[in-house]
Amino acid sequence: MNDYGTLFLFFTFYSFLGWLIETTFASINRKSFVNRGFLNGPFCPIYGLGAVLVLQISSLIDTYSENYSIFVGILLSVIVVTLLEYATGFILEKLFNCKWWDYSDNYANIRGYICPQYSLLWGILAFLVVQIIQPLASSAFLYVRDKVKTYIVLFLMIYFMLDTVKSTIDALKLRHIIINHLNFPVGIYCNKIMKYERFLKACPRIMILILGIANQNIRGVVNDKIYKIKIAFKNIF
């Protein structure tokens, strides 16, 4: 795990695996394809980062503890990944002004970002990663020559950088439109919002927020017209 190029390949692999899991479940639930990720490409970096942290924890425990317990490793992994989930949820909410996911209905949740049920799920995934998936992935990556690995890593790093910049710019533009919704007529506002359909599918809660704002605007327009009609009737009579 000291080879940073290999570590980055693992990050990419688990980012893709996480995207595949998220997208599969979301697409099945909505009966249509949903790119369930912040990035345009087929990657969910939070899964990649979480998996790499889990692997690093496991490696450190192996190195410094003679009486290694898989339970201790999984427990530490659950804590670290749960903290990562909380931080990511907090940042995304600040970015979009709404939660990307919400566990508010789950028992003992903290601000809707994390809850024991999903922390348990992360523990199960951490166990699968360490005990089953990682040994297979490590064996497969051994067949990749160092020179080829270098080219792949450089390509992926450039890709992630460009995709992250593009996705962040799009997210900030969407955030600007939502925050400044009062400056746009309802029709123009809806047209602007639909340019970011991918984000709306990836995070339905943003759509709920947008529809709420649109309804408020529509009510405002209707109420304004009713008020003007009342004034006109008063002037007549």
Residue pairs with C-beta under 8 A, 6 or more apart in sequence:
1 7
1 55
1 56
1 59
5 149
5 150
5 153
6 141
6 149
7 52
8 153
8 156
8 157
9 141
9 144
9 149
9 152
9 153
9 156
10 48
10 51
10 52
10 55
10 134
10 137
10 141
11 45
11 48
11 49
11 51
11 52
12 43
12 48
12 156
12 160
13 48
13 137
14 47
14 48
14 50
14 51
14 52
14 129
15 43
15 44
15 45
15 47
15 48
15 49
16 42
16 43
16 48
17 47
17 51
17 133
18 43
18 44
18 46
18 47
18 48
18 50
18 51
19 36
19 37
19 42
19 43
19 44
19 47
20 42
21 47
22 36
22 37
22 44
22 47
23 33
23 34
23 35
23 36
23 37
23 42
25 36
26 34
26 36
27 33
27 34
27 36
30 201
34 201
34 202
35 42
35 198
35 201
35 202
36 44
36 202
37 43
37 44
37 202
38 44
38 45
38 92
38 100
38 167
38 171
38 202
39 45
39 160
39 163
39 164
39 167
40 163
40 166
40 167
40 198
41 159
41 163
43 160
43 163
45 160
46 84
46 85
46 88
49 84
50 80
50 81
50 84
50 85
50 122
51 129
53 77
53 80
53 81
53 84
54 77
54 80
54 81
54 126
54 129
54 130
55 129
55 130
55 134
57 73
57 76
57 77
57 80
58 73
58 77
58 130
61 68
61 72
61 73
61 76
62 68
65 72
70 127
70 130
70 131
73 126
73 130
74 123
74 126
74 127
74 130
75 123
77 122
77 123
77 126
77 130
78 119
78 120
78 122
78 123
78 126
81 119
81 122
81 126
82 114
82 119
82 122
85 113
85 114
85 118
85 122
86 110
86 111
86 113
86 114
88 100
89 99
89 100
89 101
89 112
89 113
89 114
90 111
90 113
92 99
92 100
93 99
93 100
95 171
95 172
95 175
96 171
96 174
96 175
96 178
96 203
96 206
97 175
97 178
97 179
97 209
98 203
98 205
98 206
98 208
98 209
99 112
99 113
99 205
100 203
100 205
101 112
101 113
101 203
101 205
102 112
102 205
103 109
103 112
103 113
103 114
103 115
103 117
103 118
104 112
106 115
106 116
106 117
106 118
107 115
107 116
107 117
108 115
108 116
109 115
141 149
144 152
170 196
170 199
171 199
173 196
174 193
174 196
174 199
174 206
177 184
177 189
177 192
177 193
178 193
178 206
178 209
178 210
178 213
181 189
181 213
181 214
181 217
182 217
184 192
186 214
186 217
186 218
186 221
189 213
189 214
189 217
190 214
193 200
193 210
194 200
199 206
200 206
200 207
200 210
